[in-house]
Amino acid sequence: MSSAGEPTSTKPYLLRAVYEWCVDNGYTPQISVVVDAQTRVPMAHVRDGEIILNIGPLAANRLRMGNEIIECTARFSGVAQDLVIPVSAVTAIYARETGHGMSFGAEKKAVEADAAQEQAAPGPKDPPKAGRRPALRRIK
């Protein structure tokens, strides 16, 4: 339990479980990440504030999936880069081949940060664009 008396989030445990399921079944685990100030990824690959990362054993070296941070080294255009992804920024994990996996709702901290940004910079919003996200299905 955390110091405030609330239990820790189940999200990092679920991320590790789906990752292990993907690897055990020979699938490529991918995560969808909302990029914010705490996320360290190559910005050239970020599209609409989001990046999809292959975190499979062949693509991500020294992968550490902690309760707060996911860290690894991955190659982009042949150049190795260290990645730091807050668990709170991960919106989904799934198998690239099947689309099976799990998506996560916005966390309280992320919702508060978005509200603060909207208040700070009011303006017209772009309509949501049809993305190329895979269809996620619940794993039973």
C-alpha positions as CSV (number, residue, x, y, z in Angstrom):
1,M,0.0,0.0,0.0
2,S,1.1,3.5,-0.6
3,S,1.9,6.0,2.2
4,A,-1.5,7.7,1.7
5,G,-3.4,4.5,2.5
6,E,-4.5,3.9,-1.0
7,P,-3.4,0.7,-2.8
8,T,-0.9,1.0,-5.6
9,S,-2.1,1.1,-9.2
10,T,-2.7,-2.2,-11.0
11,K,-1.6,-0.8,-14.3
12,P,2.2,-1.7,-14.1
13,Y,1.3,-5.2,-13.1
14,L,-1.1,-5.6,-16.0
15,L,1.5,-4.1,-18.4
16,R,4.0,-6.7,-17.3
17,A,1.4,-9.5,-17.5
18,V,0.3,-8.7,-21.1
19,Y,4.0,-8.2,-22.1
20,E,4.8,-11.7,-20.8
21,W,1.8,-13.2,-22.5
22,C,2.9,-11.6,-25.8
23,V,6.4,-12.9,-25.5
24,D,5.3,-16.4,-24.4
25,N,3.1,-16.7,-27.5
26,G,5.6,-15.3,-30.0
27,Y,3.9,-12.0,-30.5
28,T,5.4,-8.6,-30.7
29,P,4.4,-6.5,-27.7
30,Q,3.7,-2.8,-28.5
31,I,2.7,0.0,-26.3
32,S,0.9,3.2,-27.1
33,V,2.2,6.2,-25.2
34,V,0.9,9.7,-24.8
35,V,4.0,11.9,-25.0
36,D,4.4,14.6,-22.3
37,A,7.2,16.5,-20.6
38,Q,8.3,13.4,-18.6
39,T,8.4,11.1,-21.6
40,R,11.8,10.7,-23.2
41,V,11.3,9.3,-26.7
42,P,12.6,10.4,-30.2
43,M,10.3,13.3,-31.0
44,A,10.7,12.8,-34.8
45,H,8.6,9.6,-34.4
46,V,5.8,11.2,-32.4
47,R,2.5,11.7,-34.2
48,D,-0.4,13.7,-32.8
49,G,1.2,13.6,-29.3
50,E,1.4,9.8,-29.3
51,I,4.0,7.2,-30.2
52,I,3.7,3.4,-30.7
53,L,6.7,1.5,-29.5
54,N,7.8,-2.1,-30.1
55,I,9.1,-3.3,-26.7
56,G,9.7,-6.9,-27.7
57,P,13.0,-8.6,-26.7
58,L,14.5,-8.2,-30.1
59,A,13.7,-4.5,-30.3
60,A,14.2,-3.1,-26.8
61,N,17.4,-3.8,-24.9
62,R,17.7,-3.6,-21.1
63,L,13.9,-3.3,-20.7
64,R,12.9,-2.5,-17.2
65,M,9.2,-2.3,-16.5
66,G,8.9,-0.7,-13.0
67,N,5.8,0.5,-11.2
68,E,6.4,4.1,-12.1
69,I,8.7,4.1,-15.2
70,I,9.5,1.9,-18.2
71,E,13.1,2.2,-19.4
72,C,14.9,0.6,-22.3
73,T,17.2,1.3,-25.2
74,A,15.9,1.0,-28.7
75,R,17.1,1.8,-32.2
76,F,15.5,4.5,-34.3
77,S,16.9,4.8,-37.9
78,G,19.9,2.8,-36.7
79,V,20.7,5.0,-33.7
80,A,20.4,3.6,-30.2
81,Q,18.4,5.8,-27.9
82,D,17.5,5.5,-24.2
83,L,13.7,5.7,-23.7
84,V,12.0,6.7,-20.4
85,I,8.2,6.3,-20.4
86,P,6.1,7.0,-17.3
87,V,3.7,4.2,-16.7
88,S,0.9,6.8,-16.4
89,A,1.6,7.8,-20.1
90,V,0.9,4.3,-21.4
91,T,-2.6,4.1,-22.9
92,A,-2.4,0.5,-24.3
93,I,-0.3,-2.6,-24.7
94,Y,-1.1,-5.2,-27.3
95,A,0.2,-7.8,-29.7
96,R,1.0,-6.3,-33.1
97,E,0.1,-9.5,-34.9
98,T,-3.4,-10.0,-33.4
99,G,-4.3,-6.6,-31.8
100,H,-5.2,-8.5,-28.6
101,G,-4.2,-6.6,-25.5
102,M,-5.4,-4.0,-23.0
103,S,-6.1,-0.3,-23.1
104,F,-6.2,2.0,-20.1
105,G,-8.3,5.0,-19.3
106,A,-6.7,8.4,-18.6
107,E,-5.2,8.5,-15.1
108,K,-6.2,11.1,-12.6
109,K,-2.8,12.9,-12.9
110,A,-3.0,13.0,-16.7
111,V,-6.6,14.3,-16.6
112,E,-5.5,17.1,-14.2
113,A,-2.5,18.0,-16.4
114,D,-4.8,18.1,-19.5
115,A,-7.2,20.4,-17.7
116,A,-4.4,22.7,-16.7
117,Q,-3.1,22.9,-20.3
118,E,-6.6,23.7,-21.6
119,Q,-7.0,26.5,-19.1
120,A,-3.6,27.9,-19.9
121,A,-4.0,27.9,-23.7
122,P,-7.6,28.2,-24.8
123,G,-8.2,28.0,-28.5
124,P,-9.9,26.0,-31.2
125,K,-9.4,22.3,-31.1
126,D,-8.8,20.1,-34.1
127,P,-11.4,17.5,-34.7
128,P,-10.2,14.0,-33.7
129,K,-8.5,12.3,-36.6
130,A,-9.2,8.8,-37.6
131,G,-6.2,6.9,-36.4
132,R,-4.7,3.6,-37.5
133,R,-5.0,2.1,-34.0
134,P,-5.5,-1.6,-33.9
135,A,-8.8,-3.0,-32.5
136,L,-8.0,-4.0,-28.9
137,R,-9.8,-7.0,-27.4
138,R,-10.1,-8.1,-23.8
139,I,-7.9,-11.1,-22.9
140,K,-9.7,-13.6,-20.7
